[in-house]
Amino acid sequence: MEDTGTKNVVLVDETDQVLGTMEKMQAHQEGRLHRAFSVIIFNDKNEMLIHQRAKNKYHCGGMWTNACCSHPRFNEDSKDAAVRRMQEEMGFTTDLDYVGQFIYRTEFDNGLIENELDHLFIGKFNGTPIPNPEEVEDFKYIGINELKLDIEKAPHNYTVWFKKIVENYLTELITNG
């Protein structure tokens, strides 16, 4: 989850209390817990907007994930960061509602460790995104059943955090969407 506006991430404890900041790559090399956010977008047909990460991303390049994900800046509210990054990554803004948070940790083949306290937001959008090619390779709206089937058939095509969101929060997301 990348934030092109800063090279630092906000280090937190398991209760989301700020411990300080650290250079982003160092935090991912050391596996330090840091604050992040993920945005889930549905259209009026209850299809989810997902995007394929640009192939040059520092991890998970070319994998499919939720509409937007990144790190807030120091002293930036996670919701404000999510709105800002939706515009920067996908070229649109929409109202977002907070759904909850979760912690996940995973190690990548390139030696980086993702250890994030992820704030989850949901919104509605029916238009066509105008994605930033430095962030997004491709995008599509997909029905929930089709998405779940594809994740079952090809889990390696999807990011770890997105699979956790679909597995643990999908019912709540559909209800709140």
C-alpha positions as CSV (number, residue, x, y, z in Angstrom):
1,M,0.0,0.0,0.0
2,E,1.8,3.0,-1.2
3,D,1.4,6.7,-0.5
4,T,3.2,8.8,-3.1
5,G,2.8,12.0,-1.0
6,T,5.3,10.8,1.7
7,K,8.0,8.3,2.2
8,N,7.1,7.7,5.9
9,V,4.4,5.5,7.5
10,V,2.8,6.0,10.9
11,L,3.9,3.4,13.4
12,V,1.2,2.2,15.8
13,D,0.5,-0.3,18.5
14,E,-2.3,-2.9,18.3
15,T,-4.8,-0.3,19.7
16,D,-3.9,2.2,17.0
17,Q,-1.9,4.5,19.3
18,V,0.8,6.4,17.4
19,L,4.3,5.4,18.3
20,G,6.1,7.6,15.7
21,T,7.0,7.4,12.1
22,M,9.4,5.5,10.0
23,E,10.6,5.5,6.4
24,K,8.2,3.3,4.5
25,M,10.7,0.8,3.0
26,Q,12.4,0.4,6.4
27,A,9.1,-0.3,8.1
28,H,8.4,-3.0,5.5
29,Q,11.9,-4.5,5.8
30,E,11.6,-4.6,9.6
31,G,7.9,-5.7,9.6
32,R,6.9,-2.8,11.9
33,L,3.2,-2.4,12.6
34,H,1.9,0.7,10.8
35,R,-1.4,2.4,9.9
36,A,-3.0,1.8,6.6
37,F,-6.4,2.0,5.0
38,S,-8.5,0.1,2.4
39,V,-11.4,1.5,0.4
40,I,-14.2,-0.7,-0.9
41,I,-16.4,0.8,-3.6
42,F,-19.7,-0.6,-4.9
43,N,-21.9,0.6,-7.7
44,D,-25.7,0.6,-7.7
45,K,-25.7,-3.0,-9.2
46,N,-23.8,-4.2,-6.0
47,E,-20.7,-4.8,-8.1
48,M,-17.4,-4.1,-6.5
49,L,-14.8,-1.9,-8.1
50,I,-11.4,-3.7,-8.0
51,H,-8.1,-2.7,-9.6
52,Q,-5.0,-4.5,-10.7
53,R,-1.9,-2.9,-9.1
54,A,0.7,-1.4,-11.4
55,K,3.4,-4.0,-12.2
56,N,6.1,-1.7,-10.9
57,K,4.7,-1.5,-7.3
58,Y,7.2,-2.4,-4.6
59,H,5.1,-5.4,-3.7
60,C,2.1,-7.2,-5.1
61,G,2.6,-5.6,-8.6
62,G,0.0,-7.0,-11.1
63,M,-2.2,-8.4,-8.4
64,W,-5.9,-7.5,-8.0
65,T,-7.2,-5.7,-5.0
66,N,-9.8,-3.3,-3.6
67,A,-10.5,0.1,-5.2
68,C,-7.8,1.9,-3.2
69,C,-5.3,1.2,-0.4
70,S,-2.5,3.2,1.0
71,H,-1.0,4.8,4.2
72,P,-2.2,8.0,5.8
73,R,0.4,10.8,6.5
74,F,1.4,11.7,10.0
75,N,-1.4,13.7,11.7
76,E,-3.7,12.9,8.7
77,D,-7.1,11.4,9.5
78,S,-7.5,8.0,7.8
79,K,-10.8,9.0,6.2
80,D,-9.3,12.2,4.8
81,A,-6.3,10.1,3.5
82,A,-8.7,7.6,1.9
83,V,-10.6,10.4,0.1
84,R,-7.3,12.0,-1.0
85,R,-5.9,8.7,-2.3
86,M,-9.1,7.7,-4.2
87,Q,-8.7,10.9,-6.2
88,E,-4.9,10.3,-6.7
89,E,-5.2,6.6,-7.6
90,M,-8.6,6.3,-9.3
91,G,-9.4,9.8,-10.3
92,F,-12.7,10.3,-8.4
93,T,-14.1,11.2,-5.0
94,T,-17.1,9.9,-3.2
95,D,-18.5,9.8,0.3
96,L,-16.9,7.1,2.5
97,D,-18.1,5.5,5.6
98,Y,-15.9,3.8,8.2
99,V,-16.5,0.0,8.6
100,G,-13.8,-1.1,11.1
101,Q,-10.2,-2.1,11.3
102,F,-8.1,-5.2,11.4
103,I,-4.5,-6.2,11.6
104,Y,-2.7,-8.5,9.2
105,R,0.9,-9.5,8.7
106,T,2.4,-11.3,5.7
107,E,5.9,-11.8,4.3
108,F,6.6,-11.5,0.6
109,D,9.1,-13.3,-1.6
110,N,11.1,-10.1,-2.1
111,G,11.9,-10.0,1.7
112,L,9.4,-7.2,2.6
113,I,6.9,-7.7,5.4
114,E,3.5,-6.1,5.4
115,N,2.3,-5.6,9.0
116,E,-0.6,-3.2,9.0
117,L,-3.5,-2.0,11.1
118,D,-5.9,-1.4,8.2
119,H,-8.8,1.0,8.5
120,L,-11.6,-0.1,6.2
121,F,-13.9,2.3,4.4
122,I,-16.8,1.8,2.0
123,G,-18.4,4.1,-0.6
124,K,-20.6,4.1,-3.8
125,F,-19.5,5.2,-7.2
126,N,-21.2,4.5,-10.6
127,G,-18.9,6.3,-13.0
128,T,-15.8,5.3,-14.8
129,P,-12.6,5.8,-12.9
130,I,-9.7,7.6,-14.4
131,P,-6.8,5.6,-12.9
132,N,-3.3,6.8,-12.4
133,P,-1.1,4.5,-14.5
134,E,1.7,4.7,-11.9
135,E,-0.7,3.0,-9.4
136,V,-3.2,1.1,-11.5
137,E,-2.7,-1.4,-14.4
138,D,-6.4,-2.1,-14.9
139,F,-9.8,-2.0,-13.2
140,K,-13.2,-3.5,-13.4
141,Y,-16.5,-3.8,-11.6
142,I,-17.3,-7.4,-10.6
143,G,-20.2,-9.2,-9.1
144,I,-19.7,-10.7,-5.6
145,N,-20.3,-14.3,-6.6
146,E,-18.0,-14.0,-9.6
147,L,-15.3,-12.4,-7.3
148,K,-15.5,-15.1,-4.7
149,L,-15.3,-17.8,-7.3
150,D,-12.3,-16.2,-8.9
151,I,-10.5,-15.9,-5.6
152,E,-11.2,-19.6,-4.9
153,K,-9.8,-20.6,-8.3
154,A,-6.9,-18.2,-8.5
155,P,-6.0,-16.8,-5.0
156,H,-2.5,-15.9,-6.1
157,N,-4.0,-13.2,-8.3
158,Y,-5.3,-11.2,-5.3
159,T,-3.5,-9.3,-2.5
160,V,-3.4,-10.8,1.0
161,W,-5.3,-7.9,2.6
162,F,-8.1,-7.9,-0.1
163,K,-8.6,-11.7,0.5
164,K,-8.9,-11.0,4.2
165,I,-11.4,-8.2,3.6
166,V,-13.5,-10.5,1.3
167,E,-13.3,-13.4,3.8
168,N,-14.0,-11.5,7.0
169,Y,-16.0,-8.4,6.1
170,L,-17.9,-9.1,2.9
171,T,-21.3,-9.6,4.6
172,E,-20.9,-6.4,6.6
173,L,-19.8,-4.5,3.5
174,I,-22.8,-5.6,1.5
175,T,-25.1,-4.7,4.4
176,N,-23.5,-1.2,4.7
177,G,-23.2,-0.7,1.0
